[in-house]
Amino acid sequence: MTNEQMLAILTARTGVTDTTLLQAYLDDAGQAIINKAYPFKTGIETVPDKYQRLQVEIAVYLVGKMGAEGQTLHIENGIHRTYESASIPNSMLKAVIPLAKIPSPEVTADENP
């Protein structure tokens, strides 16, 4: 899915048309996915294709929390709002499987015949 397609979906689902703002939320969501998927690797900037839908879902969640980012409980006129965390809930990132590898032993000059 292209970035333009993700922005179009995000616009349709949220009603927000400010593409700079939406791009910022997509970037935040993408970085959270990358950090979870590659906990021991740096320099990765592209979200794997299989997590792009999740990236949009997280961005929609973040747009929905706009203006109430740190809210943990809000009750008004019978409406109750509680957020799992001040950021992206762990429940949304459960689908991301971290990549971890067993390091291969390095062969030193003394061990090489």
C-alpha positions in Angstrom: 0.0 0.0 0.0 1.4 3.4 -0.9 1.7 6.3 1.5 -1.0 8.1 -0.5 -3.4 5.2 -0.1 -2.8 5.1 3.6 -3.4 8.9 3.8 -6.7 8.4 1.8 -7.9 5.7 4.2 -6.9 7.8 7.2 -8.8 10.8 5.8 -11.9 8.7 5.1 -11.9 7.1 8.5 -11.2 10.3 10.5 -12.6 13.1 8.4 -9.4 15.0 9.0 -8.0 16.6 5.8 -4.8 18.1 7.1 -2.3 15.8 5.3 0.7 17.1 7.3 -1.0 16.2 10.6 -2.1 12.8 9.3 1.4 12.1 8.0 2.8 12.9 11.4 0.4 10.3 13.0 1.3 7.7 10.3 5.0 8.3 11.0 4.4 7.9 14.8 2.5 4.7 14.2 5.1 3.4 11.8 7.9 4.1 14.2 6.1 2.3 17.0 5.7 -0.7 14.8 9.4 -0.6 13.6 10.6 -0.3 17.2 8.5 -3.3 18.2 9.4 -5.4 15.2 13.1 -4.7 15.3 14.0 -4.1 19.0 17.7 -4.8 18.4 18.2 -3.1 15.1 18.6 0.5 14.1 18.3 2.4 10.8 15.1 0.7 9.6 12.7 3.3 8.2 10.1 1.2 6.3 7.2 -0.5 7.9 6.9 -4.1 6.6 4.0 -4.6 4.2 2.2 -6.9 6.5 1.9 -4.2 9.2 0.7 -1.3 7.0 -3.0 -1.9 7.9 -2.0 -1.8 11.5 -0.1 1.4 10.9 -3.3 3.0 9.6 -5.4 1.6 12.5 -2.9 3.0 15.1 -2.9 6.4 13.3 -6.7 6.4 13.4 -6.5 5.7 17.1 -4.0 8.5 17.6 -6.2 11.0 15.6 -9.1 10.0 17.8 -7.2 10.8 20.9 -6.2 14.3 19.6 -6.6 16.8 22.4 -6.9 14.1 25.1 -3.5 12.4 24.8 -2.8 11.9 28.5 -6.4 11.2 29.5 -6.9 8.2 31.7 -10.5 8.7 32.7 -13.2 11.1 31.5 -16.9 10.9 32.4 -19.4 13.3 31.0 -23.1 12.9 30.3 -22.9 9.2 30.6 -19.9 8.9 28.3 -16.9 7.2 29.9 -13.4 7.5 28.3 -10.4 5.7 29.6 -7.2 5.1 27.7 -5.0 2.1 28.2 -1.8 4.2 28.1 -0.7 7.8 27.3 0.6 6.5 24.0 -0.2 3.6 21.7 -1.8 0.7 23.7 0.2 -2.5 24.0 -3.0 -4.3 22.8 -2.6 -2.7 19.4 1.0 -3.7 19.1 0.4 -7.4 20.1 0.2 -8.3 16.4 3.8 -7.2 15.8 6.2 -10.0 16.1 9.7 -8.9 17.2 12.6 -10.1 15.0 15.4 -11.6 17.0 18.3 -13.6 15.9 20.9 -15.7 17.7 24.3 -14.1 17.0 26.7 -16.3 15.2 30.0 -16.8 17.0 32.9 -14.8 15.6 35.9 -16.8 14.5 39.1 -15.3 15.8 42.5 -15.7 14.1 43.7 -18.0 16.9 40.8 -20.4 16.2 41.2 -20.5 12.4 43.6 -23.3 11.3 
